[in-house]
Amino acid sequence: MSVSVHAAIDDIPAAEWDALAGPRYPFLRHAFLSAAEASGSVCPDTGWTPAHLAMRDDEGGLRAAMPLYEKSHSWGEFVFDWAWANAYERAGLDYYPKLVSATPFTPATGPKLLLADTDDRAAADALIGSLPALARERGCSSVHIQFPTDAEHPLFEQAGFLLRRDCQFHWHNRGYTDFDAFLATFSAAKRKKARRDRRRVREAGVRFVRRSGRTMTEADWSRTYELISLTFLQRGSLPYFTPQFFIDFANACPDDILVVDAKLDGEIIAAAIFFVGEDTLYGRYWGSNRHVDALHFETCYYQGIDYCIEHGLARFEPGTQGEHKVSRGFVPTDTWSAHWLAHPAFSDAIADYLDAEAEHVRRYMRAVDDHIPYRRGDGD
């Protein structure tokens, strides 16, 4: 087997890549990664230099692959290592560039080891084993695997990577027949609060329209992008993805993207963008040009839950952070990352830090569990 490094995802045929990536995980589709690169969202100028790995057998068949980037910063990863970079700088060392296996700007758990045979441990080990040598060859300080699956992160740990534990808040579908059946699992006080949230939006006159990528025009995307940009501008930045990314991906995979518009008096005053997987809905971006009580909760969370129930999706991952999600039915869920650092002393120091951090995360998740809205015995 030989491992090759590719400076563009389009260097690897889409059919071969997608055969390994599997069905309906939108963030690893060749079209998603290609749109990110072709639109200029992901490129050396934005600090993301593609270095995708492909492993072929003697007959030239693609046996394994990995999305990989050389990074010159830590923006858009959602696994925060700024303190590590600062420590390197204080020691007179360069933390950047580093290698990162992730879907850019996407804090969603998903496969990073793409295997033709999911039980091919030799291919997985060979692909993982190539990473430290590649990092040294490219002058990178480290390798970081962001949001691997539960099946993958032990493989990285066995190869000497350090594991980092974190927490997100996810919603799980327990076979609810409708939203009222979901709320019936809440305690009375929490159920009343959720109904009040929805009532405030309804009484304000806001109505919702769902759009798949199939019905979104370029003008629609321009309007939606303008709205979500308002959220980013409040934080002093612009969206990571360009407008062309959404247009290109929606054209290529129209059923993998969902836009929820909030309308008031015929005007679209808010919008949220979701991605649709085989059994999971992923919430990503939202924006509004007008304040309406509870509009954010309704647009980003309740509309997503409604969609999952109606379409039989098992899980809703609305993104990172936010204890406010807990009272809306989202529960703390482990997420992981794996890290290899070339410098032995820093690797040892970070290993000690990660042990302490993991215990803090465990305590935090236990504390949050005391505040979930479900009646005991219901929910997660």
C-alpha positions as CSV (number, residue, x, y, z in Angstrom):
1,M,0.0,0.0,0.0
2,S,1.2,3.5,-0.8
3,V,-0.1,6.8,0.7
4,S,-0.2,9.9,-1.5
5,V,-0.9,13.5,-0.4
6,H,-3.3,15.5,-2.6
7,A,-3.4,19.3,-2.7
8,A,-7.0,19.3,-3.8
9,I,-9.9,17.0,-3.1
10,D,-10.7,17.1,-6.8
11,D,-7.4,15.2,-7.4
12,I,-9.2,12.1,-6.0
13,P,-12.2,10.9,-8.1
14,A,-15.5,11.7,-6.5
15,A,-16.9,8.3,-7.0
16,E,-13.9,6.6,-5.3
17,W,-14.0,9.1,-2.3
18,D,-17.7,8.8,-1.8
19,A,-17.6,5.0,-1.9
20,L,-15.4,5.2,1.2
21,A,-17.2,8.1,2.9
22,G,-20.5,6.2,3.0
23,P,-24.1,7.3,2.6
24,R,-25.5,10.7,3.6
25,Y,-22.9,12.1,6.0
26,P,-22.9,15.5,4.3
27,F,-19.7,16.8,5.7
28,L,-17.5,14.2,4.1
29,R,-19.2,14.1,0.7
30,H,-16.7,14.9,-2.1
31,A,-19.1,17.6,-3.2
32,F,-19.0,19.3,0.2
33,L,-15.2,19.4,0.4
34,S,-14.9,20.3,-3.3
35,A,-17.4,23.2,-2.9
36,A,-15.4,24.4,0.1
37,E,-12.2,24.5,-1.9
38,A,-13.6,25.8,-5.2
39,S,-15.5,28.6,-3.5
40,G,-12.3,29.9,-1.9
41,S,-13.6,29.1,1.6
42,V,-10.8,26.6,2.1
43,C,-7.5,27.4,0.6
44,P,-4.0,28.5,1.7
45,D,-5.1,32.2,1.8
46,T,-7.7,31.3,4.5
47,G,-5.1,29.2,6.4
48,W,-6.4,25.8,5.2
49,T,-4.0,24.1,2.8
50,P,-5.5,20.8,1.6
51,A,-3.3,17.7,2.1
52,H,-5.8,14.9,1.7
53,L,-4.5,11.3,2.1
54,A,-5.2,8.5,-0.3
55,M,-3.9,4.9,0.2
56,R,-4.0,2.6,-2.8
57,D,-3.3,-1.1,-3.1
58,D,-1.1,-2.7,-5.7
59,E,-3.9,-2.7,-8.2
60,G,-4.5,1.0,-7.8
61,G,-7.8,0.6,-5.8
62,L,-8.5,3.2,-3.2
63,R,-8.3,1.3,0.1
64,A,-8.3,4.2,2.6
65,A,-8.4,8.0,2.7
66,M,-8.5,10.9,5.1
67,P,-9.5,14.5,4.9
68,L,-6.4,16.5,6.0
69,Y,-5.3,20.1,6.0
70,E,-2.1,22.0,6.9
71,K,-3.2,24.9,9.1
72,S,-1.5,28.2,9.8
73,H,-4.0,29.1,12.7
74,S,-6.7,27.4,14.8
75,W,-9.8,29.2,13.6
76,G,-12.8,27.2,12.4
77,E,-11.9,23.9,14.2
78,F,-14.0,24.2,17.4
79,V,-11.4,22.2,19.4
80,F,-9.6,25.0,21.1
81,D,-5.8,24.8,21.3
82,W,-4.9,28.5,21.5
83,A,-3.3,28.0,24.9
84,W,-1.0,25.3,23.4
85,A,0.0,27.6,20.6
86,N,0.8,30.4,23.2
87,A,2.9,28.0,25.3
88,Y,4.9,27.1,22.2
89,E,5.4,30.7,21.4
90,R,6.6,31.5,24.9
91,A,9.1,28.7,24.6
92,G,10.4,30.1,21.3
93,L,8.9,27.3,19.2
94,D,6.6,27.3,16.3
95,Y,3.2,25.7,16.8
96,Y,2.1,26.5,13.3
97,P,1.9,24.9,10.8
98,K,0.0,21.9,12.1
99,L,-1.9,19.1,10.4
100,V,-5.6,18.8,11.1
101,S,-8.0,16.1,10.0
102,A,-11.5,17.7,10.1
103,T,-14.3,19.0,8.0
104,P,-13.5,22.7,7.9
105,F,-15.7,24.9,10.1
106,T,-17.8,21.9,11.1
107,P,-18.0,20.7,14.8
108,A,-19.8,17.4,14.0
109,T,-18.7,13.9,14.9
110,G,-18.0,11.8,11.8
111,P,-15.5,9.4,10.3
112,K,-12.0,10.5,9.6
113,L,-10.6,7.1,8.6
114,L,-12.3,6.3,5.4
115,L,-11.9,2.6,4.7
116,A,-13.0,0.4,1.8
117,D,-13.4,-2.3,4.3
118,T,-14.5,-1.0,7.7
119,D,-12.8,-3.9,9.4
120,D,-9.5,-3.3,7.6
121,R,-7.4,-2.7,10.7
122,A,-4.1,-2.9,8.7
123,A,-5.2,0.0,6.4
124,A,-6.4,2.1,9.4
125,D,-3.1,1.5,11.2
126,A,-1.1,2.3,8.1
127,L,-3.0,5.5,7.5
128,I,-2.6,6.7,11.1
129,G,1.0,5.6,11.1
130,S,1.8,7.8,8.2
131,L,0.7,11.0,10.0
132,P,3.7,11.7,12.3
133,A,6.2,11.2,9.4
134,L,4.1,13.5,7.2
135,A,4.1,16.1,9.9
136,R,7.8,16.0,10.3
137,E,8.3,16.1,6.5
138,R,6.2,19.2,6.2
139,G,7.7,20.9,9.3
140,C,4.5,20.7,11.3
141,S,4.5,20.7,15.1
142,S,1.6,18.3,15.5
143,V,-1.4,16.3,14.1
144,H,-4.9,16.8,15.3
145,I,-8.0,14.6,14.6
146,Q,-11.1,16.6,15.3
147,F,-14.4,14.9,16.2
148,P,-13.6,11.3,15.2
149,T,-16.2,8.6,15.8
150,D,-16.4,6.5,19.0
151,A,-15.0,3.5,16.9
152,E,-12.0,5.6,15.7
153,H,-10.6,7.4,18.7
154,P,-9.4,4.3,20.4
155,L,-7.4,3.5,17.2
156,F,-5.6,6.8,17.5
157,E,-5.0,6.3,21.2
158,Q,-3.4,3.0,20.5
159,A,-1.1,4.7,18.0
160,G,0.1,7.1,20.7
161,F,-2.2,10.0,20.1
162,L,-3.5,11.9,23.2
163,L,-7.3,11.9,23.6
164,R,-9.3,15.0,24.5
165,R,-12.8,14.8,25.8
166,D,-15.4,17.5,25.4
167,C,-19.1,17.9,25.4
168,Q,-21.9,19.0,23.1
169,F,-25.7,19.0,23.5
170,H,-27.6,16.7,21.3
171,W,-31.3,15.8,20.9
172,H,-32.4,12.1,20.6
173,N,-35.6,10.9,18.9
174,R,-37.3,8.3,21.1
175,G,-39.9,7.5,18.5
176,Y,-42.0,10.6,19.2
177,T,-45.2,10.8,17.1
178,D,-45.2,14.6,17.2
179,F,-43.8,17.6,19.2
180,D,-46.5,17.3,21.9
181,A,-45.5,13.7,22.5
182,F,-41.9,14.9,22.9
183,L,-43.0,17.6,25.4
184,A,-45.0,15.0,27.3
185,T,-41.7,13.6,28.5
186,F,-40.8,16.9,30.2
187,S,-41.5,17.9,33.7
188,A,-44.5,20.2,34.0
189,A,-42.5,23.4,34.5
190,K,-40.2,22.7,31.6
191,R,-43.0,21.8,29.4
192,K,-44.8,25.0,30.2
193,K,-41.6,27.0,29.4
194,A,-41.2,25.3,26.0
195,R,-44.8,25.9,25.1
196,R,-44.5,29.5,26.1
197,D,-41.4,29.9,23.8
198,R,-43.4,28.6,20.9
199,R,-46.5,30.6,21.7
200,R,-44.6,33.9,21.8
201,V,-43.3,33.4,18.3
202,R,-46.7,32.3,17.0
203,E,-48.5,35.2,18.6
204,A,-46.0,37.6,17.2
205,G,-47.3,36.5,13.8
206,V,-44.1,34.7,12.6
207,R,-44.6,31.7,10.3
208,F,-42.0,29.3,9.0
209,V,-41.2,27.9,5.6
210,R,-38.7,25.0,5.0
211,R,-36.7,25.0,1.8
212,S,-34.4,22.3,0.5
213,G,-31.5,23.1,-1.7
214,R,-33.6,21.9,-4.6
215,T,-35.8,25.0,-4.4
216,M,-33.2,27.6,-3.4
217,T,-32.2,30.1,-6.1
218,E,-29.0,32.2,-6.1
219,A,-31.2,35.2,-5.0
220,D,-32.5,33.1,-2.1
221,W,-29.0,32.2,-1.0
222,S,-27.9,35.8,-1.2
223,R,-30.8,36.8,1.1
224,T,-30.1,33.9,3.5
225,Y,-26.3,34.7,3.5
226,E,-27.1,38.3,4.3
227,L,-29.1,37.2,7.4
228,I,-26.5,34.7,8.7
229,S,-23.8,37.3,8.2
230,L,-25.5,39.5,10.8
231,T,-24.8,36.9,13.5
232,F,-21.1,36.7,12.5
233,L,-20.8,40.5,12.3
234,Q,-22.0,40.7,15.9
235,R,-18.9,38.7,16.8
236,G,-16.6,40.8,14.6
237,S,-16.2,38.5,11.7
238,L,-17.7,37.2,8.5
239,P,-19.0,33.7,7.8
240,Y,-16.3,31.1,7.2
241,F,-18.0,29.8,4.1
242,T,-18.5,32.1,1.1
243,P,-22.0,32.5,-0.6
244,Q,-20.7,30.4,-3.5
245,F,-20.1,27.4,-1.3
246,F,-23.8,27.2,-0.4
247,I,-24.8,27.6,-4.0
248,D,-22.4,24.9,-5.2
249,F,-23.2,22.4,-2.5
250,A,-26.9,22.9,-2.8
251,N,-26.7,22.3,-6.6
252,A,-24.6,19.2,-6.1
253,C,-26.5,17.7,-3.1
254,P,-29.9,19.5,-2.9
255,D,-31.4,17.1,-0.4
256,D,-28.5,17.4,2.0
257,I,-29.2,21.0,2.9
258,L,-32.2,22.6,4.6
259,V,-33.1,26.3,5.1
260,V,-35.8,27.4,7.5
261,D,-37.2,30.9,6.8
262,A,-39.1,32.8,9.5
263,K,-41.6,35.2,7.9
264,L,-43.4,38.1,9.4
265,D,-46.0,40.0,7.3
266,G,-44.6,38.3,4.2
267,E,-41.0,39.4,4.9
268,I,-38.2,37.0,5.8
269,I,-36.8,38.2,9.1
270,A,-34.7,35.2,10.1
271,A,-33.2,32.1,8.6
272,A,-31.4,29.0,9.7
273,I,-29.3,26.6,7.7
274,F,-29.2,22.9,8.5
275,F,-27.5,19.9,6.9
276,V,-29.4,16.6,6.6
277,G,-27.6,13.3,7.1
278,E,-28.8,9.7,6.9
279,D,-30.2,9.7,10.4
280,T,-29.1,13.1,11.8
281,L,-29.9,16.7,11.4
282,Y,-27.1,19.2,11.9
283,G,-27.8,22.8,12.8
284,R,-25.2,25.3,11.6
285,Y,-26.0,28.9,10.9
286,W,-28.7,31.4,11.8
287,G,-29.4,35.1,11.5
288,S,-32.2,37.6,12.1
289,N,-32.7,41.3,11.3
290,R,-35.4,41.8,13.9
291,H,-36.0,40.9,17.5
292,V,-38.8,38.6,18.4
293,D,-39.0,36.9,21.8
294,A,-37.8,33.2,21.5
295,L,-37.3,33.5,17.8
296,H,-33.8,32.0,18.0
297,F,-35.0,29.0,20.0
298,E,-37.9,28.4,17.6
299,T,-35.9,28.8,14.4
300,C,-32.8,26.9,15.4
301,Y,-34.1,24.3,17.9
302,Y,-37.8,23.6,17.8
303,Q,-38.1,23.7,14.1
304,G,-35.2,21.2,13.9
305,I,-36.8,18.9,16.4
306,D,-40.1,19.1,14.4
307,Y,-38.2,18.2,11.3
308,C,-36.5,15.2,12.9
309,I,-39.8,13.9,14.3
310,E,-41.6,14.3,10.9
311,H,-38.8,12.7,8.9
312,G,-37.8,9.9,11.4
313,L,-34.3,11.2,12.1
314,A,-32.7,9.7,15.1
315,R,-30.6,12.7,16.3
316,F,-30.3,16.4,16.1
317,E,-26.8,18.0,16.6
318,P,-27.3,21.8,16.8
319,G,-23.6,22.7,17.1
320,T,-21.3,23.7,19.9
321,Q,-21.7,25.2,23.3
322,G,-24.9,26.6,24.9
323,E,-26.4,25.3,28.1
324,H,-29.6,27.1,27.1
325,K,-30.1,24.1,24.8
326,V,-30.6,21.8,27.8
327,S,-34.0,23.2,28.8
328,R,-35.1,22.6,25.2
329,G,-34.5,18.8,25.4
330,F,-30.8,18.6,24.4
331,V,-28.6,16.4,26.6
332,P,-24.8,16.4,27.2
333,T,-23.0,14.1,24.8
334,D,-19.3,13.2,24.7
335,T,-17.2,14.4,21.8
336,W,-13.6,13.6,21.2
337,S,-10.4,14.7,19.5
338,A,-7.0,13.0,19.2
339,H,-3.6,14.8,19.2
340,W,0.0,13.9,18.4
341,L,2.8,16.4,19.2
342,A,6.3,16.0,18.0
343,H,7.9,17.7,20.9
344,P,8.2,15.1,23.8
345,A,8.1,17.6,26.7
346,F,5.1,19.5,25.3
347,S,3.4,16.2,24.6
348,D,3.9,15.1,28.2
349,A,2.7,18.4,29.6
350,I,-0.4,18.4,27.4
351,A,-1.2,14.8,28.4
352,D,-1.3,15.9,32.1
353,Y,-3.5,18.8,31.1
354,L,-5.9,16.6,29.2
355,D,-6.3,14.2,32.1
356,A,-7.3,17.1,34.4
357,E,-9.5,18.6,31.7
358,A,-11.3,15.3,31.1
359,E,-12.2,15.1,34.8
360,H,-13.6,18.6,34.7
361,V,-15.7,17.7,31.6
362,R,-17.0,14.6,33.4
363,R,-18.0,16.7,36.5
364,Y,-19.6,19.3,34.2
365,M,-21.7,16.8,32.4
366,R,-22.9,15.2,35.6
367,A,-23.9,18.7,36.8
368,V,-25.8,19.4,33.6
369,D,-27.6,16.1,33.9
370,D,-29.4,17.5,37.0
371,H,-31.0,20.2,34.8
372,I,-32.3,18.2,31.9
373,P,-36.1,18.8,31.4
374,Y,-37.1,15.2,31.1
375,R,-39.0,13.5,33.9
376,R,-36.7,11.0,35.5
377,G,-36.8,7.8,33.5
378,D,-37.6,9.7,30.3
379,G,-35.3,11.2,27.7
380,D,-31.6,10.2,27.4
